[in-house]
Amino acid sequence: MTNQNLLSSAELKEEGNKFFKAGEYVEAAKCYSDAISQCEDKNEKLVYYKNRAACYLKLDRYQEAVDDSTKALTISGSDTKALFRRVQSLEKLGQFSDAYVDARRLYKIEPKNKAVQEMCFRLRNIMEMKMFEENSTENRVNSMLKILFDKTSDKDKRQKAGDNLVVLSRDEAGAERIFREGGPAALTDLLEQPDPYVRLSAIRTLSALCNGHQARAIVLLREVGVERMCSCMGSKDATEEMSMATLHLFQSIADSLNSQDKVNLRGTENAMRADYAKDLMAILVSLKNMLADKEVSAQGRDNAVSLIAKNIPRKDLRAGNNGRTMAFLEIGGLQTLLEIASFGFKPDVAPVDITPNTRLNCAVALTKLYDDLGGDAARTVWDEKVRQYLQSLFSSGSMTGNMQAMSVLTCLLQGPFDSGQKALGMKGVLETMVAMTGAEEEIVQIAAIEAIITSTSKQNKATFVVENGATLLKELFKNTKSDGVKIRALVGLCKLGSSHGTDVSMRAFADGSSQKLAKQCRKFLANPAKDFDLRKWAAEGLSYLTLDADVKEDLCRDQEALDALFQLAKSKDKTVMYGVVSCLVNCTNTYDKNDDAVPEMIELAKYAKHHIPEEHDKDKPTYVKYRVKLLVEAGMVNALVALANTDTALLTDTSKELLCRVFLVSVENEENRGLVVAAGGGKCLVPLCTEGTQKGKRCAAQAVARIAITSNPAIAFPGQRSLECVRVLKQLLHPECDSLQNFEALMALTNLAGMDDTHRRRIIREKMLSEVESYMLEDHEYLRRSGTELFCNLCMCQEMVEIMEQESHERVKIFVLLCSEDDEATRKAAAGGLAMLTAKSEKICRKIRETSKSWLENLSIVSLDENLEIQHRGLVIVYNIVSNCKFSAEDIVASNILEILIVMSKDESPAKSKARATAIAALRKLEDDKFIQATGL
């Protein structure tokens, strides 16, 4: 056998050809590989890559054949053999869609080639059959329903069928097919199945079918029935998952029925809305009845309260009327909510099942109802009903009645504070509250202290409590032997001590007092011997005190306390959410700050002797960054993920926003991003980008962008999540977003566009090209650069090439103009994009000449660039143009570019070998087309 180390690349090629003819494909591939490693000329490499791809095809190594064909096509985008072999390989891999795209491209080049015609015909049939199978879901629906109804089927098989049905229902085509194939009746029957997972799948499928579709929602509501839905949500046998799934079903129906009709028909629209109003009211009356029903579970009752809060009051107080709110109050809704809240001091003694969080849920509902009243007359009626209810509790003369009254006051002060403050002003209420703190029974003291704590939320409206509360709470803290009373008194002191907020010049207590209080809270928090409720209260105390920078510093350096705080977040009881998240928001300084103050106005305020808040030295950026680093290293991201993955009504839009703010600051430092990804932060952030407040969604999207910029998106966002990131990042391109958000979104999209054609096509189909194009024309250098780099990566996709060929825009012209930019990275991206486009499209080669008068000058700039990579890209553009457009070639010969080509062809320095080879190829093409005389190269 010949010693291959002594052979030239051409001789190795001949050896490889011999092996290939003899059927020894492994040896042939080895020869071509050696030839590639030795060869410098790209045109020769083109041949070797194609030959090795042929070997891999014979060896059934199809992915390697695709890779080699792709490398060959990067050298010559219109090489028919490379395209043919990539089509063959992709077809063998089952990637029919990509294979068909290449086959169509090949057909455009060689329309008379019979082999190509047969290939296109075959792939088209495969694609049509595949589309038919995908769209024909009838059999799949019937099969899944059959498995679910079959009680003898394997449990895992039934669960899988249930999951598949849910997934199918979330696709509009699948949802419509399920609905038409008798889905409503079948799914209603599934709710009677004994298997809880089957019932859960049925509820989730129903919810997806109703989502955003009025007609389906009304049919399913009447098919399933409100009573059955209430039973699924409130049954004491129902799991928490089942109850939450039914809540989502109720909400999907309500959202769909409340939405505007897409087609407005005169005369029918009002009738339809009237019917929907009746159905909605029937739902809300049933939910109100659930509140007092003793057969309803605690979880079901909480979910009913949440639905009332979300669907009875108006979302926009300026739109519509408050008819639903007034109707709810007329049927006794206010009294029912107050009655449930009255047992919040001790849920286990309530006549109906409630949770520790029921009172807080009632407070949220009461707040929204109170805000929706719309006028003083309605509020007067509300206040009178509250007064009468409280009076009935006080007049009972029992301590239980007094405790219920304190619990109602606590609920009102947590919710509609103005209403609570008026109730607090009732004759004898404050005296009763103070007297109860001196009672012997612990539960009585707790009820009174909780009312005192909530009454201090707005100190200017609770002067008596604020002035006397501190002394009272100190006495209770020092003298009580009950941990329950002690921790509540401590939290009350924490709340009073934090009244100055972040203003160090307005401390409520003496210097160092906040740190002492925080130390006591940390003792409770970090003591595993204390029960969960006590540690939860300790976290709430810290949520107030961490407005003080000294307390933040102490907490972030106390690993034991941080571990305890994060363990709380991971617990099943998510009533800890407010305390934990508030601590983290305060420690990371992600709360809203007034940074827009004009210095001149501050000086004017000082001159007028107005108070100017002073920031603590330890709230400066250096300290904040270090605290964030400590928290991330201590395991904060795991706690955030645990809280964000909560499927509960407690995860409100406001809570999501707070979580997103902390996530965003966690990834601000590039060093922390790996820890965030490792803890599952990437997977957790994507859903947060689509739900919640506008501010929260943008914070989550910006965090996703920062991760995608520096991490491999395939690892940070596994599965389909990296594709979902495209739509997530689109919202950061909105004009309302700041320049940093725009820049980070563009950078992240550039990284995603560099992954594969699937991601590039997703970016194109999200219709964001116009926004990106506008950033390519921005005055800001970084925005212009990042937009150009994104467009450059998109040019690797054939779909983008076809878009660039269109006559309706001037994106090619923008690329040409950007070749003369001062910024090197922008020139590099623009030149790279043009190099790829001109290699793939003759039309674009002609378009360059037609759209820009300065195209020759700009090509000269990149062809003479000091950066050798840009220089090479410029020469590639020239080569592609002279190969595809004779008019442009004629202009190039008449310009100084010809001189540049001649000079480059004679430069034999190793660093410029690529540029020299490209220049020689361009000159030879000009010689072949008789534009210039032979140069002897």
N, C-alpha and C positions, 0 to 999 in steps of 0.2 A: 504493500500500500504506500502511496506517495506521502512523504512528510509534509503535512499541511502547513507547518510553521515556515517552510521555505517558499511557499507559493504566494503569488500576488493575488489581489482580490479578483482579477479577471480569470486567473487560472483556477482559483477556488470555485468560481461560478461554473466553469466548464466541468470541474470534478463533480460539483453538485448536480449538474444536468445529467451526467452519466449515471450517477446513483439514482436519480429520479426515474430515468428511462428503464433502469433495471428493477424498479420497484422498491429500492432500499431508501425509504423516505426519511428515516431517522438520520442516516448518514448524510443524505442530501441536505436536510435542514441544518445539520452541523456545519457543513461547508458554507452554506449561505450566511449562517451566523458569523463565522470567521471572516467572511468577505465583508460583512457589514461593519465589523469591529475595525477592520483595516482601512476601509474606504473613507475618503473625505468628500468625494464628489457626490452631490445630492442626487444627480440624475442616475448615477450608477446605483446608489443606495435604493432608489425607487425600484429598480429591476430586482435587486436582491430581496427586498421586502415582499414584493409580489411573488417571487419564486418560493420564498419560505412560507408564505401564506398558503400556497398550493400544497406544499408538503404537509402543513398542519391540517389542511382539509382532508387529505388522504389518511392521516393518522387519527381522525376524529377529534382533534384538539381544536374545537371550533372557536373558543374564546380567543385563543392565541392567533388564530387565523383572522379574526375580526380586528385584533390589535394591530397586526402587521399590515392589513389592508388599510386601516385608518392612518397608520404612519406613512404609507405610500401616498394616500390621498392628501395628506398635509403638504407633501412635496408637489404633487400635481393633482389638483382637485377634480379634473375631468378625465383621469386615466380610467379607461373602460375596464381593463383587466382587474384592477384593484377594486373597482366598484362591483364587478361581477362576482368576485370572490367574497367580498363582504356580504353581498346579498345571499350567496349560498350558505355562508357561515351563520348569518343571523337567522335564516330559515331553519337550519338544523338546531339552533338554540331555542327555537320557538318564539323568537322575537319578531313576529310577523309584521307588526306595525312598522318598525324601523326598517325591516327588509323591504317592505312595499314602498316606503319613501325613497330608498336607494334605487329600487327597480324603476320607479317612475323617472328618476333623475337619469338613469342609464338609458331609458327609452328615448328621452329628449335628445341624447347625444347620438344614439344609433337606432333611429326609428325603424329601419329596414332589416335589422338583425333578427332572424327568426327565433334564435335561442332566447334573446331578450324579450321578444313578443310573447313567447310561451311562458317565460318566467313571470312576466307582469300579469298575464291572464290567470296563471295558477295562484299567484299570491292574492290577486283581487278576489278570486273565488273563496280563498281561505278567509280573507278579511270579512267578506260579506257573510260567510257562514258563522264566523265568530261573533259578529255584530248581531246576527239573528239569534244566536244562542244566548248572548248576554241580555238582549232585549226581551226574549221570550221567557218570562219568569213564571208563566202560568204553572208549568210542571213543578218548578221549585216550590212555589207557594203551596200547592196541593200536597206535595210530598212532605213538607215540613209540618203542615197541619195534621196530616195523617199520623205522623210519628208522635206528635204531641197528644193526640187523642188516644193513641194505642197505649193502654196501661201496662201491657206486657213488654213494651220496648225497654231496652237498656237505659238506665238512669242517665248515664253520660251522653247517650245518643239523643235523649229527649232534651237535655240541657243544651247540647250543641244546636239542635233544631230550633229551640227557643231563641238562642243568641243570634242565629242566622236570620230568623224572622224579624228580630228587632233591627238588625243591620240593614236588611232589605227595606224595611219600612221607612228608614231615614233617607232613602233615595226616592225622589219624586216619582220616577217611573215605577219603582217597586211598590211604593205606597198605593199608587193608583191601581196596580194590578191586584194587590191584596184586597183592596176595597171592592173591586169589581168581581172578584172570585168568591164572593160571599163572606168576606172578612169580618164585617160587623157581627153577624150572627155567630160565626165560628168562634171568634174571639170572646164573645159574651159567654158562650158555652164553656170555653176554657177556664173562665173565672170560677166555675163550679168544680173544677178538677181538684182532687185531693193533694196533688203534688204542689207544694208552695212555689217551687221554681217555675213551674208551668204557668201558674197564676201570675207570678211576677213578670214573666216574659209577655204574657197577654196584655197586662197593664202598660208595660213599656211600649209595646207595639201600638196599642191604642193611642198613647200619648204622641208617638211619632206621626201617626196617621192624621191626628187633629192639628198638628203644628202648622200654623199659617194657612189653613184651608177651611173657610167658613162652611162650605157645603158638607164636607166630610164630618166636621166637628158637630154640626147640628144633628146629622143622621146618627152618629155614634152616641151622642148624648141621649137621644131618645131610645136608641136600641139598648144601651147598657142600663140607663136609668140612674137618676141622682141617688136614689136610696141604696142601690147596690154599690155605687162608688163610695158613698159615705161609710158603708159597712166595710169595704176593703181598706179604707184609710183609718177607721176608728175601732175596728174589732180588736178585742184584747188578745186574740189569737194571732193577729197579724204581726209580722216581723217589722222592724224599723225600716228595712229596705222596701217592703211592700207599702208601708204607710207613706214613705217619701215618694215612691213611684206614683202612687195615686194622687198625691199633692201635685206632682208635675202634670198628671193627666188633667186635673181640674184647671190648672193654670193654662195649659195648652188650649183647652176649650174656651176659657174666658178670654184669652188673648185673641184667638181666632174670631170669636163672636164680637169682640170689641173693635176689631180692625175694620178699616174702610173697604167697602166693596170696590173691586177693580173696575166693574162696569156699572155706571150710574144710569139707571133706567127710570124715567119720569113716571111717577105713580106707583112703581113697585118697590123702590128703594126704602121709602118710609115704612111700608108694610113689613118688609123683611126686617128692618131694624126694630120695629115694634115687637115682632115675634121673638127676636133675639133678646130684647130687653126682658120679656116675660121669662124666658128660659134662664137668663142670668139671675133674675130675682129669685126664681125657684131654687137655684143653686145656693144663693146667699142665705135664704131663709133656712134651708136645710143645714147649712154650716152653723148658723146661729143656734139652731136647735141642738146641734152636737155639743155645744159648749156646756150645757147643763145636764146632758144625758149621762146617767151613772154607768151605763153600759159601754161608754166610749173610753178607749185607752188614753193614758196621759200623752203619749206621742201623737195620737190622732187628734186630741184636743189642741195641742200646740200647733199642729199643722192647720187646723181649722182657723185658729186665731191668725196665723200667718196669711192665709188666703183672704180672710176678711180685711186685714190691713192692706193687702196689695190690690184688692179688686173693688172694694166699696168706695173709698174716697177717690176723687179725681187725681190723676197723675199731674195734670196741668190745671192749676186753680183758675187760669184765665179762660179755659175752654169748657164748653158744656155747662151743665148745672149740677147741683149737689143733691139731686133727687134720691139717689141710692142711699146716701148718708142719712138724709132726713127720714127715709123709710125705715132704715135700720134702727134709728133711735126710736121711732114710733112703735116698733114691735118689741121694744124692751132690750135692745142690744146693749145700750150703755150699762144698765143695771146688771145684766148678765156678766159683762166683762169685769165690772167692779166686784161682783160676788166671787168670781174665780180668783181675782187678784187679792181678795181679802184674806186668803189662806196662804199667801206667799211666805209668811213668817215661819210656817211649819207645814210643808206640803202633805206630810203623812197623816195629818188630822183633818184634812179637807173632806167634805162629803162626796167629792168626785175625785178621780185620779188626776193629779197634776204633777209636773216636774219642777225642779228648782228654778227652771228658766221660764215657767209659765207667766209669772208676774211681769218679767221683763218683756215678753212677747205682747202681753196685754198693754203695757206702757207704750210700745211702738204703735199698736193699733189705735189706742186712744189719742195719741199725738196726731196721727194722720186724720182721724175723724174730726178732732177739734179744729185742725187747720182748715178743714173742708166746710166748716159751718157757714162761713161766708159773711157773717155780720154780727153786730152786737146783740141783736134781738135773739138770735139762735144761741149765742154763747150765754146769754142770761138764763135761758131755759135750761141749758146744759148745767150751768153752775148751780141752779136751783135743784136739779135732780141729784147732783153730787151731794149737795148740802143735806137734802132729805135722807139720802142713803146713809151718810155718815151719822146724822142725828139719830137714825134708827139703831145704829150700832152702839153709839154712846149711851142712848137711853135704856138699853137693856140692863145696865147696871152691873154687868159681869165683866170680869177681867178678859174673858175670851172676846167679848164685844169690843173692848178697848184695843186689844191686840189686832183684831180684824180692821178696826178703823185706822190704826197706825200703818198696817200693811197697805191699805187703800191709799193713804197719804203718800207712802213711799212710792207706790206705782204712779200716782199722779205727778209727783215731783220728778220721777225719772222720765215721765212722758210729757203731757201738756203742762209745763211748769206754771204757767199763769193760772190755770185752773187749780193746781195744787196749792199755789201760794194763797189763793182766795180761801180755799178750804182750811189752810193753816191759820188763817185769821179769824176763824170761827171762835166764838166765845168758849173759853175753857180748854181749847185744844192744846195750846202750848203748855199750860199748867199740867194737864194730864200727861203730856209727853215727858216733862221733867220729872213728875212724880213716879212714872213707870220705871225710870232709870234707877230708882232707889228700891224697887221691889226685890223680894228675896228670890223669886223664881227667875231662872236664867232666861227662859223663853220670853218672859215679859220684858226684861231688860233688852234683849236682842231686838224685839219688835220696835221699841222706842229708839234705840241707838241707830238702827237702819233708817228710821224716819229723820233723825237729826242729821245723819250723814248726807242724805239726798237733799235736804233743805238748804244746805250750804252751797249748792251749785251756783246760784246767783246771789252773791252776798248782799248786793244792794237791795234785794227784795226779801231778805230774811235776816234783818239786822239783829233782832232779838236773839235768834239761834246762834248767829255768828259771835255776838258779843259774850254770850253766856256759855256757848257750847264748849269752847276750849277748856275752861276750868272744869266743867262737868265731865268732859271726856278724860281729862288727866286724872281726876279722882277715881273714875271707874277703872282706868287702866292700872292704877297703882294698887287699888284696894280689892278688886275682884279676884276670886280664885278660879273663875270659869274662863277657860281658854276661848270659848265662843264669844263671850262679852269682851274679853281683853283684846282680841284681834280686831273686833269691830270698832272698839274705842280707838285702837291704834290707827285704823284706816281713816276714821273721822279726823284724827289729829293730822294725819298725812294730807288729807284733802284741804284742811285749813292752812297747813304749812306750805302748800303749793299754790296758794291763791295768787302769789305774785307772778306766776308763770316763769318765764326765763329772765325776767328783769331782776338783776341782782341788787338794784337800789331800792327795792320795795319788799324786802323780806318780812314775812308775817311773824316769824319767831326770831329769836336771837341767833347769831351766827353759830353754825355747828349743830343746831337743833335738827335740821333736816337730815343730816348724816346720822345722828343718833337714832332718829325714828326709822331711817332706812336700815340701820343695823339690826333693830328689833324685828323689822319685817323679814330681813334675810335669815334671821335665826329661825323664825317660824317656817319660812319657805324651805330651808335646807334641812329641816328636822324630819326624817322619815317616820318618826314615831307619831307625829301629828297627823290627824286625819285629812282627807283630801279637801274638805270644805275650808279648813283653817288655812291650808297652804294656798288655796285659791284666793282667799281674802288677802293674804300677805302679798300675792302678786298684784292685786288691785291697789294695795297701798303703795307699792313701788311704782305703779303706773302713774301715780300723782307725783311722787317725790322725784322721779327721774327727769322732771323738768329742770331740776337743779344740777348743774354741771358737776359739782363735787360728788353727788350721789351717783351720777352716770359713771364717773371714773372708778368709784369704789366697786360698783356692781360688775363692771366689765373686767375687773381684776380679781373677782371672787369666783373662781372656777366652780366651787361647790354650789354656790347660789345659782349660777348660770345653768349647771347641770339639772338642778331641781326645777328651774323655770322651764327648761326645754322638755323635761319629762312631763310636766303639766300639759304642755302643748300636745304631746303625743298620746295623752289619755283619751279614753272614749268620751268623757264628759267635756263637751266643747263650750261649756259656759265659761271656761277660762279664757276664751278667745280675746275678749276686750282687754283683760289685764295683761296678758302676755304680749299681744301685738302692740299695745300702747307703750309698754316698757321698751320694746325694740325700736319703735318709731322715735321715742324720745332719746334713746341712747345714740341713735344714728342721725339725729337732727333732721329727720325727713318730714317733720310737721311743717305746716304752712308758715312761712316767715314773711315779714314785710321788708323785702329787700329793695323796694322801689322808692324808698324815701329820698327826696331830693336834698342834697347837702345844704343848699341855701335855705330850704324850709326848716331844716333842723336848727340851723343857726338862728333863724327868726323865732322859732319856738323857745329856744334857750333865752333869747333876749326878752321875750314876753314872759319869762319865768314859768313856762309850762313844763310839765314833767316829761323827760325824754328817757325811754327805757334804755337800760345799759346791758350789754351782752357780757356774759362771763368769759374770762380769758380762756377757759377750758372748753368753750364752745366754738373756738376758732378751727378752721379746716384741718390743721395739723393734728389736733387732738381727735377730731371726729374720724379722720381716716384711720388713726391707730385703733380707736374703739371698734370701728367696723372690722378691722383685721382680727382683733381679739375675739369678737363675736363669731365671725365666720369660722375661725380655727376651733372655737369651743363647740361648734355643732349647731349654730343658729339656722343654717339652711335646712337641716333635717326637720327642725321644729316648724319652719315656714311651710315646708312641703306637707307635713302632717296636718297643719291647719288648713291649707289650701285644698287638700283632697277630701275635706269634710263634706259629706252629702247631707247637709242639714240647713234648716231655715236660719240658723244663727249666722251662716256665712252670707251676710248682707252685702250689698254693693259697696257700702262704706268700708266694711271689713276687708273686702277684696282690694279696695284701693290702698288701704294701709299696708296690706301684705305686699302689694306690687311696689309700693314706695321703698320698702325695706329690701325687696329683691333687687331693685334697680341700684341702690347704693351698694349692695353686696358685690355687684359685678363691675362697679366703677373702676376698681383696681384690677388690672389684668391678671395679677398673681392669684386673685381669689376665684377666678372664673373656673379653673379646673376643679376646685373644691365644690363649687356650686353645681357643676355638671355631674360630678361623681355622686352627689347627694340626691340627684334626680330633679334638680332645679329646672333643667331645660324642658323635660317632659311636663313638668307642672305648670310652667309659665304659659305654654301655648293656649290652653283653655282660658286662662285669666285674661288673655288679650281680646277675647270676644264677648266677655260678660262683665257687667259692672258699670261704673261711672266712666265718662270720657277720659278723665285724668288718670284713673286706674288702668284703663286699657292701654293708654299711651305709655305709661310707665312700664307695664309688662312688655309691650312691644319693643321699647327701647332696650330693656334688659335682654330680650331675645336677640336683638341686633348686636349688642355688645358680645354676647356669647358666640354668635355666628361669625363675627369678624375674626376672632382669634382661635376658635376651636373648629374641629372637623364637624360640619353640620350633621353628617351621617351618624356620628357618635353622640353628639350633644342632643340631637333630635331624631332618635331612631324610628324606623318604620316610615309611616306616611307623614310623621310630624314635620319632617324637613320640608315637605311640599306644602303643608299647612302654613309654614312660616312665611311663605311668599305673600299670602293674603294678609297675614298679620302685619308684615312690614310695610305693606302698601299704605296703611293709615298714617305712617310717619312721614309720608310724602305730601301730606295735606298742607296747604299754605299756612294754616294756623299753627303748625308745628314750628319750633325754632330751628335755626340752622344746624345745631349740633344733632338734633333728631333726624333732620333730613340727611346729613352727612353719614351718620351711623347706619341709617336704613339703606342708603345706596351702597355703602361698603359691604354690608351683610348680603345684600342681593347680588353683588358682584361675586362674593364667595360662593353663594348658592348656584349662580349661573356657571361657575367654573366646574361644577360637579358632573353633570351629564345633560343630555338633550331633554330628558324628562323635566328637569327643573327649569331649563331654559324655555321650554314650551309653556310651562305653567306661568312663568313670569310674563311671557308674551300674551297669553290668554287672559290674564288678569287685567289687561287693558291699561297698563301703567306706562306704556312707551311715551305717551305725550308728556306725562309728568317728568319722566327721566330726561326727555329731550329738552325740556325747559331748564333743567338744572345744568345741562351741557352749555347753556348760553348765559349762566349766572355770572355776576361780577365776582363772586367769592371764588377764589382759586381752588379751594378744596372741594367745593360742591361741583365746580366745572370738571375737575379731575375725576372725582368719583363717578359722576354721571357718564363720562366718556369711557372709563374702565368697564362699567357695567355694559354699555353698548358693545364694547369690544368683545367681551365674553359671550354676549348673545349672538354675535356674528358667527359663532361656531355652529349655530343651528340653521338648517336649511330653510325652516319656516321664516327665520329672520331675514335671510337672504332674499326670499320672495317679497317680503314686506319692503325691504330697501330698494327693490327694483321698481316699486310702484311710482307712478308719475305724480301722485297727489301730495307729495311732501318733499322736503329738501334735506333729508337726513344725510344723504351722501355728501351734499355740499357742506354741511356742518363738519363732517369728518375731515374734508379737504381743508377747510379753514383752520381747524384745530391743529393741523400739522405744522402750523407756523406759530403755535403758542410758545410763550416764554418758559412755561413750566415743563420740565423734562418728562415727568410722568404722564402729563396730558398728551404731549407729542407722541410718546411711546404707545399709548393706548389707541390714539387716533390712527397712527401708522399701522399698528397691528390689525385694527378693524378693517382698514382699507385693503391691507394685504390679503386677509381672508376673503373679503367680499370679491375682490378682483380675481382671485384664484377660482372662485366658484361661479362667477356670473360674467358673461360677455356683455350683458346689458349694462351692468354697473361700470364696466370699463369704458363704455361709450358715454355713460351718464356723467362721469367725472368731467369729461371735456365740455359737456353741454351745460352743466349747472354752475360751474365756477370759472370766472375769468382768470383767477390767479392760480389755477391748478398747476401750471408748469413751475411757477415760482415756489409754490409750497412743496412740490415734489423735489425741487432742487434743495430746499432747506433740509428736509429729512434725509435726502441722499448724501448730504455732506455733514450730517450731524456728528458731533464729537462722540456721542454714545454709539458704539459699534453695533449694538442691537437695533437701535432706531435706524441707523444707516442701512443695515441689511434689510430691514422691513421696507424702507423707501425704495431700495433697488428691486425688491420683489414686486412692489407695486408697478414700477416702471416695466419690468419684464412681463408681467401679466397684461399690462395695457398694450404693449407693442405686439403681444401674441394674439390679441383679440380685437383690436380696433385699428384699422389702417389709417384712418384720419388722425387719430391721436398719435400714432407712430410717426406720421409725417410731421406733426407739430413738434414732437420730441426731437426729431432729427434737426429741425430748424432752430432748436433752443440750446441753451448751455448744458442741458442734461446729457446730450451726446458726448460732450467733452468730459463730463463727469464719469460717464461709463468707460470712456477710453482710459482715463487716468486710473480709475479703480481696477480696470482689467490688468493694468501693469504693476499694481502694488502687490508684491509677493510676500509681504510680512505675514507671519502665521496667524496673528490676531485677526487679520482681515481676509482670511481664506474664504469664508462664506460669502462675503461681499464681492470678492474677486470672481468667484465662480458664477454668482448671479449676474454680475456685469458682463462677463464673457457670454453667458447664455443669451442675454438681451441683445448684445451686438451680433451674435450669430443669427438670431431671429431677424434682425434688421437686414443682415446680409442676404439671408434666404429670401426675404420679401423684396429684395432689390432696392432698399431704401438707401443703403450705403455700399461702397465698394468693399471688397474683401480686405480684412485687416490682418489676416494671417494668424489669427488667434486659434 
